[in-house]
Amino acid sequence: MNRFLCKLCKHSFSVNHKRKLPPLWIAHIDGLPFRKIANQYDLSPIQIYRQVEKEMNLLPPNEWITGRFCERFSGILNIDGKFIKVRGYEKKIAFIYALDYLSHDIVAGILAVGESYEAFLKLFSILKEVSYTPKVVISDETPALPLALERVFPRCFQQLCHTHYLENIRVLLKIRTEEKYRSFFNELSKIFAPNLSLEHRLFVLSSLEEKYAHDFLVNHIVEDILDKYHLLFQFEKISDCPNSNNIIEAFNSHLQGRLKTIKGFESFKGAERWLNAWMIRRRTKPFTDCEGRFKILNGKCSLEETIYEKLKFEDVYEKITEHKKKISKNKHPK
């Protein structure tokens, strides 16, 4: 066993060339700092960094896993994104990803400069290539999304996220800082409760319109709800469809926690590589805190829920590893 001196931290360390290390990218994605991983295996932080980078480079694209091994999807698709800090871009850029609702499996994701028509067109095109056909897409009110959805999946429905829609109204009416519209907002919120009839909702909206007849903002909000009624209450016509993006928001919270420690990426390619590893890790890590109807997922990986019935999760994981070995001798597959 040889001893070395790290030029960065000036500490000496040993390298056992006969020792086989476990996949270090997993510990990194799970949040363990490079220094702690280095201490665990008697290596330097820079060695760990290079090894993790090498391992992430050899991971297959997340959508390759979807197209190669998965078919048991619900077709109920949550779409959302996070804005990522990447060097070379004045503003944060968008990581947009799609999660199958019932399985919680991340089907695909892309990194784009913004939430543009081209970005959503690319995401939906990837979904089509991997044979994922959505029945309904649950999303925020993003103008470019429905245009791209219509282009690639013209028969797919859209459901607007109630959480985000109501939050936009709160901001518009300044509910948190001013009392003027709080009573109106409390009455309005009741129409978003599930299982109400169309007649009941229209009656409440009509009553509010009369009560606030001379208020431009109230009338604007009521008219907007009426215009988008089919988008706001599509979930009532589709079995198991949620009325919000709360599931994917939970994934966003985990991602935000990791991004906070990373503090940005050095390049677009580096961000893509890390986000691809994050998606694969989320798909292969067992759930521990699912609640309500999704308690049955605890102890399972989302990928287990979507792979072909005849396949075993262990076999799929092995094939992913074999794919890594294969491409290590060639260039990354297209």
N, C-alpha and C positions, 0 to 999 in steps of 0.2 A: 504494500500500500504506500503510495507516494503522498508527500506533503506539499501543499502549494500555498502561495501568498497572494491574497486578493489585492489588486492594485487600487481598488476603490475604497474598501473598508479597512485595509491593512491587517486583516485577520488571516491567520493560516487555516487551512482546511485539508481534509483528506479525501481521496477519491478511490473508491473500491470498484474497479472496472468489472469485477465478476458479479457485482450485485445488480439485480434487475429491479428497476424502479417501477412503481405503479404509475398509471396515467396521472401526471401532475396537473394537467389542465383542469381536471375535475375539481381538485382542491382549490385552485385559483378561482374558477367560476363560482364556487360555493362561498367565496369570500375570505379564504385564508391568505394573508399577506405573503409575498415572496420570501421575506426574511424568516417567517415562522416555518415555511416549508423547507427553506434552506437549513435551518437549525435541526429540523426533524431528520434530514437525510445527510447531514454533515457536508453540505455543499454551500457554495456562495450564492447570494441573491441573484447575481448576474447569470450564473449557470442555470438557476431555476427559471429565470425569465426566458433565456434562450431555449430551454427545453420545452417550456410551456408554449412558446411561440411556434416552435417546430411541430409540436403535437397538434396545435390548432390549425396549422397550415395543412396538415394531413387529414383533417376531418372532412368527410364528404359534405356537400351542400345539404342543408336541411331538407330542401324540396326533393332531392334525390332519394332520401329515405322515404318520404311520403309517396313518391311515384313508384318506388321499387317494392315496398312492403305493405302499404296501407290501403284499405278499402272500406272499413267499417266506420263510416262517418255518418253523422246525423244530418248534415246538410244545413244545419243552423249555425251560421258563421258570425262570430263577433270580430269586428275590425276596429283597431285603434292604433295609436302610435305614441312614441316618445320622441322628444327633440334632443338630439345628441350633439355635444360639443366636439367638433373636429377641427384640427389645425388647418388653416388655409381657407376657412369659410368664415365670413364676417358674422353670420348668424348661425345658430344651431340648426342642424339638418334633421330630416324626419326619418325615423325608423318605424315603418308601418308593417304590422304583422296581423295574421289572420288565425283565429283560434276556434276550433270546432267546439261548440257549446257543451254538448252532452258528455263528450270524452275529455274535454279540457286540453286537447292536443293541438300544438302549434303546427298548423299545416304548412305555412310558408311565411316569409318575411323579406322585406327589401329595405335598403337604405337609399334615400333619395334626397335631393336638395330641398324639396318641399312637398306638401300634400297637393300635388298638381294632377291634372288629368293624365299626363304621361306616366306618373308614378303609379296611380291606381290601375291604369291600363296594363302596366307591366305586372303588377301583383295579380290581377285577375287572369292575365294570360298564363302566368305560372300555374295558377290553380287549374286552369283548363288543361295544360300540358300534363299535369300529374293526375288527371282524371277526377278532380274534385269538382262536383257540381252543386253549388249552393242552392237551397230552396229559398232562404231568406238571409239577408245581411243586416246585422244590427250595428249601427254606427252613430257617430256624432253627425251633426248637420254640416257636412263638408260639401260644398257645391260641386267639386270635381268628381266625387265618388259616384253619384247616380249616372252621370254621363258615361263613365268608363264601364260601369256595371251593365248598362243598357247595351253597350257595344259588344261585350264579351258574353254576358249571360242575360239576354233579353227577357227571359221568362222568370228571372229571379225577383223576389219581392224585397222591399227595404223596410226596416223598422228603425225609427229614430229613437235614440236613447233618451228616456224620460229624465234621467238624472241630469244629463247635460242640458237638455232643453229647458227644464225648470231653473237650472242654475243660470242660464242666459237671461231668463226673465227676472230672476232675483237681481242680477247685476244691472239690468236695464232700469228697474224700478228702485234701485238702491235700498233694497229691503233691510239690509244689515245696519244701515246707518240712519235711515229716515223712517218715520212711522206712517207717512201719508198713504202708502199702498199696501201696508201689511194685512189689513182686513180683506182687501180685494184678493191678495195673493193666497191667503188661507182658504178663501172660498173657491178660488180657481183650482187650487191643488187637488180638491176633492174629485174633480172630474177625471183625474188620472188614475183613480183607483180602478183595479180590474173588475170585470163582471158587471159594470154599469151598462145600461142599454144606451143606444144611440139617442133615443128620445129623451132620456134623463140628462145626458150630457148637453144636448141642444137646448133643453129647457134652462139649465144652469147658465149656459153661455148667453142665452137670450136675456135672462134676468140680470146678469151682470152688465150687459150692454145697455139695458134700460136704466139700471141704477147709476151707471157712470156715463150717461148719454153724451155729456159734453167734454169727456176726457179723451183726448186724442190717443194717448198711450194705451189706455185700456182697450179702446176700439181697435187699435192696431194689433194688439196681442190676441184679442178674440178673433179677428179676421184671419190672422196667421194660423191659429189653431184650426179654424174651419177649412182653410185652404190645404192644410197638411194633415187633415184628419186621417186619411188612409195610411199615411206614413207613421203617424203617432200611435195608431191602434190596430196595426196589421197583426200584432202578436195574438189578438183574440181569435184570429181565423186560422192560425197555424199551431198545431199541437207542439207543446214543449218550448215554444218560442218565448224568450224573456222580453221584457220591455225596457231593459237597460243593459249597459256594458259593464255591470259590476264585477262579473267574473274576470274579464280581461284587465279591469282596473286593479284587481288584486295582483295580477302578474306584473302590471306596471309599477306597483309599489315595491315589489321585490327587485325589479330591474333598476328602479330609481335608487334604491339602497346601494346597489353595486356600482352604479355610475357615479354616485357621490364620492366613493372611495377612489375611483379611477381618475376623476377630474379631467376627463376628456381624452381624445385619441390623437395620435401624431399624424395619422393619414386616413383617407377614406378607406383604403384597402385594410388597414389595421382595424378600423371600426367594424367593417364587414366581417372580418375574420373572427373578432371577439363576439359579435352579435350572433353569428352562425353557431359558435360554440355554446353560447348562452341558450339558444333555442334547443339545441340537441340535448344539453344537460337538463333543461326543464322537462323534456319529453321522456327522459330516461331516469329521472329521480322520483322515487315514490312520494305520493302525497301523504301529508300527516295531519293537516288541519281543515279538511273539507267538512262542511256542515250541512245540515238539512238533508235534502234529497241526494246530495252528493257524498254522504258519509261512506257509501259503498266503495268509493274510489280510494279511501285511505289505505295505505300499504301497497297500492298499485302505482304503476307508471302510466301516464297518458298513452304512451306508445303501445302498451299492452292492450289498451282498449280499441285500438284502430288497426292493428296488423291483421293480416289474413288469418282466419280462424285456424287453419292447419299449421300455422307457424307458431313457434315458441319464442318468447321474448329473448331468451338466452341465445337462441340460434340467430336471431336478427342482430343482436349486439355483436355476435361473433363475425357475422358477415360484414358489418360496418368496419370492424377491425381488419378483416381481410381486405376490404376495399382500401383502407389506409395503407396497408403493406404494398398493395398493388400499385397505387398511384405514387408511392414514394420513389418508384423507379422511373416513373413517367411524369408528365405534366398533369395538373389538375384537370379532371374531365369537364367538358363544357356543360 
